[in-house]
């Protein structure tokens, strides 16, 4: 089977699950991963035959993709902030919206709106937030917490692979009794679970079936639980003029604003590139 034949066959099979554009993007990623040829070079070498090992790998990837497994988990890689992160089903796939949050924080640091010597990331996941922040702001000392041992394995691997110093800890942030184990921080950042379980019915199969629910969902009875904890923690552990940055559920923007205002914070909410209420900056009054 030639490279071109492999691409066309995969594209046809993916057409059962994805629209033409998304199917083409996935097929491009798979063939590049298997052959090492980027799109332009693949056209030049379209008649090159796959070897047996490459054909076996293609078959394995195709079977997983046709089960709706996200391409990032199939290839075990996701690009974020210009870096290639290792990912598996123990961590969320990094999203472009989160890059916007990192850029907002970095801009605040560059403009000297924050004296950001110490940063706490709540919810390590793949480590994309603390690693990207450290890469953009080398002078900061950053710690990152996650309740999942398996997620921390991934985060530590990424920090090592990307030569970045981040202090990772296994820690249940919702357990206030443990907060006295933590020091004060100039910046607290989080992309916490914020999707109500009732919203899962409207989500895509590849998200529901494969991404870790502990990192996605909160109970409908208390969907703001993490923001309540961030507000309470900030009162005890934010340095003077410190700030909290977090991603939010686009449908709960007003509720998040009311929560922080009632806790004597000022709050700014920003939209992502899709025009959705996606991130906040809060400062204790």
C-alpha positions as CSV (number, residue, x, y, z in Angstrom):
1,X,0.0,0.0,0.0
2,X,1.4,3.4,-1.0
3,X,1.3,6.5,1.3
4,X,-1.4,8.0,-0.9
5,X,-3.5,4.9,-0.9
6,X,-3.2,4.6,2.9
7,X,-4.3,8.3,3.2
8,X,-7.3,7.9,0.9
9,X,-8.4,4.7,2.6
10,X,-8.2,6.2,6.1
11,X,-10.0,9.4,4.9
12,X,-12.9,7.3,3.5
13,X,-13.2,5.3,6.8
14,X,-13.1,8.4,8.9
15,X,-15.9,9.9,6.8
16,X,-18.3,7.7,8.8
17,X,-17.6,9.7,12.0
18,X,-16.4,13.1,11.0
19,X,-17.1,15.9,8.6
20,X,-14.7,16.2,5.6
21,X,-12.4,18.8,7.2
22,X,-12.0,17.1,10.5
23,X,-11.5,13.7,8.8
24,X,-8.8,15.2,6.6
25,X,-7.0,16.7,9.6
26,X,-7.0,13.4,11.5
27,X,-5.9,11.5,8.4
28,X,-3.0,14.0,7.9
29,X,-1.9,13.6,11.5
30,X,-1.9,9.8,11.4
31,X,0.0,9.5,8.1
32,X,2.5,12.1,9.2
33,X,3.0,10.2,12.5
34,X,3.5,6.9,10.8
35,X,5.7,8.0,7.9
36,X,7.4,11.1,9.3
37,X,6.3,13.0,6.1
38,X,4.5,16.3,6.5
39,X,1.7,17.1,4.1
40,X,3.9,18.7,1.4
41,X,6.5,15.9,1.5
42,X,3.8,13.3,1.5
43,X,2.6,14.5,-1.8
44,X,6.1,14.3,-3.2
45,X,6.5,10.8,-1.8
46,X,2.9,9.6,-2.4
47,X,3.9,6.5,-4.2
48,X,6.3,5.3,-1.5
49,X,5.2,2.0,-0.1
50,X,4.4,1.5,3.6
51,X,6.5,-1.2,5.2
52,X,4.9,-4.0,7.2
53,X,5.4,-2.2,10.6
54,X,3.8,0.9,9.3
55,X,0.8,-1.0,7.9
56,X,0.3,-2.7,11.2
57,X,0.5,0.6,13.0
58,X,-2.0,2.1,10.6
59,X,-4.4,-0.7,11.2
60,X,-4.1,-0.3,14.9
61,X,-4.7,3.4,14.8
62,X,-7.7,3.0,12.4
63,X,-9.4,0.5,14.7
64,X,-9.1,2.9,17.6
65,X,-10.3,5.9,15.6
66,X,-13.3,4.1,14.4
67,X,-14.3,3.5,18.0
68,X,-14.4,7.3,18.4
69,X,-11.1,7.5,20.4
70,X,-9.7,11.0,20.0
71,X,-6.7,11.3,17.8
72,X,-4.6,12.7,20.6
73,X,-5.1,9.6,22.7
74,X,-4.5,7.4,19.7
75,X,-1.1,9.0,18.9
76,X,-0.5,9.9,22.6
77,X,0.4,13.4,21.8
78,X,-1.2,16.9,21.7
79,X,0.3,20.2,20.7
80,X,-0.2,23.0,23.1
81,X,1.5,26.4,23.3
82,X,3.9,25.3,20.6
83,X,5.0,22.2,22.5
84,X,4.2,18.5,22.0
85,X,2.7,17.0,25.2
86,X,2.3,13.3,26.0
87,X,-1.3,12.5,26.7
88,X,-3.4,9.4,27.6
89,X,-6.8,8.8,28.9
90,X,-5.8,9.8,32.5
91,X,-5.7,13.5,31.5
92,X,-7.8,15.9,29.5
93,X,-6.7,16.8,26.0
94,X,-5.3,20.3,26.2
95,X,-7.6,22.9,24.5
96,X,-6.7,26.1,22.5
97,X,-8.9,28.1,24.9
98,X,-6.5,27.3,27.7
99,X,-3.7,28.8,25.7
100,X,-5.6,32.1,25.9
101,X,-5.7,31.9,29.7
102,X,-2.0,31.3,29.8
103,X,-1.4,34.3,27.5
104,X,-3.6,36.5,29.7
105,X,-1.6,35.6,32.8
106,X,1.7,36.1,31.0
107,X,0.6,39.5,29.7
108,X,-0.3,40.5,33.2
109,X,3.2,39.5,34.3
110,X,4.9,41.3,31.4
111,X,2.9,44.5,32.2
112,X,4.0,44.2,35.8
113,X,0.4,44.0,37.0
114,X,1.4,41.0,39.1
115,X,4.5,40.5,41.2
116,X,4.4,36.8,40.2
117,X,7.1,35.1,42.1
118,X,5.0,32.1,43.2
119,X,2.2,30.4,41.3
120,X,-0.2,27.6,42.2
121,X,-1.9,25.6,39.5
122,X,-5.0,23.6,40.8
123,X,-5.6,20.6,38.7
124,X,-2.4,19.5,37.0
125,X,-3.8,17.2,34.3
126,X,-1.2,16.8,31.6
127,X,0.8,19.6,33.2
128,X,0.1,21.9,30.2
129,X,-0.8,25.0,32.3
130,X,2.1,25.0,34.7
131,X,4.7,23.9,32.0
132,X,3.5,26.5,29.5
133,X,3.5,29.3,32.2
134,X,7.0,28.4,33.3
135,X,8.3,28.3,29.7
136,X,6.9,31.8,29.1
137,X,7.9,33.2,32.6
138,X,11.1,31.4,33.6
139,X,11.6,33.3,36.9
140,X,8.4,32.1,38.5
141,X,8.3,29.3,41.0
142,X,5.3,27.1,40.2
143,X,3.6,24.3,42.1
144,X,0.8,22.2,40.7
145,X,-1.8,20.0,42.5
146,X,-3.9,17.1,41.3
147,X,-6.0,14.4,43.1
148,X,-5.1,11.8,40.4
149,X,-1.9,9.8,40.8
150,X,-2.2,8.7,37.1
151,X,-2.5,12.3,35.9
152,X,0.5,13.3,37.9
153,X,2.6,10.6,36.2
154,X,1.7,12.2,32.9
155,X,2.4,15.7,34.1
156,X,5.8,14.8,35.5
157,X,6.7,13.0,32.3
158,X,5.9,16.1,30.3
159,X,7.8,18.4,32.6
160,X,10.8,16.1,32.3
161,X,10.5,15.7,28.5
162,X,10.1,19.5,28.1
163,X,12.9,20.3,30.5
164,X,10.7,22.4,32.8
165,X,10.9,22.7,36.6
166,X,7.4,22.4,38.2
167,X,6.7,21.0,41.7
168,X,3.8,18.5,41.4
169,X,1.9,17.2,44.4
170,X,-0.9,14.7,44.9
171,X,-3.5,16.8,46.7
172,X,-7.3,17.0,47.1
173,X,-7.9,20.7,46.8
174,X,-11.5,20.3,48.0
175,X,-10.2,19.1,51.4
176,X,-9.8,22.4,53.3
177,X,-8.2,20.6,56.3
178,X,-5.0,20.2,54.1
179,X,-4.8,23.8,53.0
180,X,-2.4,24.7,55.9
181,X,0.1,22.5,54.1
182,X,0.4,25.1,51.4
183,X,2.1,28.5,51.5
184,X,1.0,31.8,50.0
185,X,1.0,32.5,46.3
186,X,1.0,35.5,44.0
187,X,-1.1,33.8,41.4
188,X,-3.5,30.9,41.6
189,X,-4.6,29.4,38.3
190,X,-7.1,26.6,37.6
191,X,-9.0,24.8,34.8
192,X,-11.2,22.9,37.2
193,X,-14.1,20.5,36.5
194,X,-17.0,22.7,35.7
195,X,-19.4,20.8,33.4
196,X,-22.7,19.8,35.0
197,X,-23.4,16.1,34.7
198,X,-26.7,17.0,33.1
199,X,-24.8,18.6,30.2
200,X,-23.1,15.4,29.3
201,X,-26.0,14.3,27.1
202,X,-25.1,17.1,24.7
203,X,-21.4,16.3,24.5
204,X,-19.6,14.3,21.8
205,X,-19.1,10.6,22.2
206,X,-15.3,10.9,21.9
207,X,-15.3,13.2,25.0
208,X,-17.7,11.2,27.1
209,X,-16.3,7.8,26.3
210,X,-12.6,8.6,26.7
211,X,-11.7,11.7,28.6
212,X,-11.5,11.4,32.4
213,X,-14.8,12.3,34.0
214,X,-13.2,13.4,37.3
215,X,-11.6,16.3,35.4
216,X,-14.7,17.2,33.5
217,X,-17.8,17.0,35.6
218,X,-19.3,18.4,38.8
219,X,-22.6,17.5,40.4
220,X,-25.6,19.5,39.3
221,X,-26.4,20.2,43.0
222,X,-23.2,22.3,43.4
223,X,-21.7,23.1,40.0
224,X,-19.6,26.0,41.5
225,X,-17.9,23.9,44.1
226,X,-14.4,24.5,42.8
227,X,-14.9,28.3,42.5
228,X,-16.2,28.4,46.1
229,X,-13.1,26.6,47.2
230,X,-10.8,28.9,45.1
231,X,-12.5,32.0,46.7
232,X,-12.1,30.6,50.2
233,X,-8.5,29.5,49.6
234,X,-7.6,32.8,48.1
235,X,-8.6,34.7,51.2
236,X,-6.1,32.7,53.2
237,X,-3.3,32.1,50.7
238,X,-3.2,34.9,48.2
239,X,-0.3,37.3,48.6
240,X,-1.1,41.0,48.7
241,X,-2.4,42.1,45.3
242,X,-2.5,38.4,44.3
243,X,-4.8,37.2,41.6
244,X,-6.8,34.1,40.7
245,X,-7.2,33.1,37.0
246,X,-9.6,30.3,36.0
247,X,-11.5,28.8,33.2
248,X,-15.3,28.7,33.6
249,X,-18.4,27.1,32.2
250,X,-19.7,29.5,29.5
251,X,-23.3,28.9,30.8
252,X,-22.4,29.9,34.4
253,X,-20.7,33.2,33.9
254,X,-23.1,35.3,35.9
255,X,-23.2,32.7,38.7
256,X,-19.4,32.8,38.9
257,X,-19.4,36.6,39.0
258,X,-21.9,36.7,41.7
259,X,-20.0,34.2,43.8
260,X,-16.7,36.1,43.8
261,X,-18.4,39.5,44.2
262,X,-20.2,38.2,47.3
263,X,-16.8,37.0,48.6
264,X,-15.4,40.6,48.3
265,X,-13.4,40.0,45.1
266,X,-13.4,42.2,42.0
267,X,-13.8,40.1,38.9
268,X,-13.1,40.5,35.1
269,X,-14.6,37.9,32.7
270,X,-13.2,37.3,29.2
271,X,-14.5,35.6,26.2
272,X,-12.5,33.1,24.2
273,X,-11.8,33.3,20.5
274,X,-15.3,31.7,19.9
275,X,-17.0,34.6,21.7
276,X,-17.9,32.4,24.8
277,X,-17.5,33.5,28.4
278,X,-14.5,31.3,29.2
279,X,-12.1,32.8,31.8
280,X,-11.9,35.0,34.8
281,X,-9.4,37.1,36.7
282,X,-10.3,37.9,40.3
283,X,-8.6,40.1,42.9
284,X,-9.4,40.3,46.6
285,X,-10.7,43.8,47.6
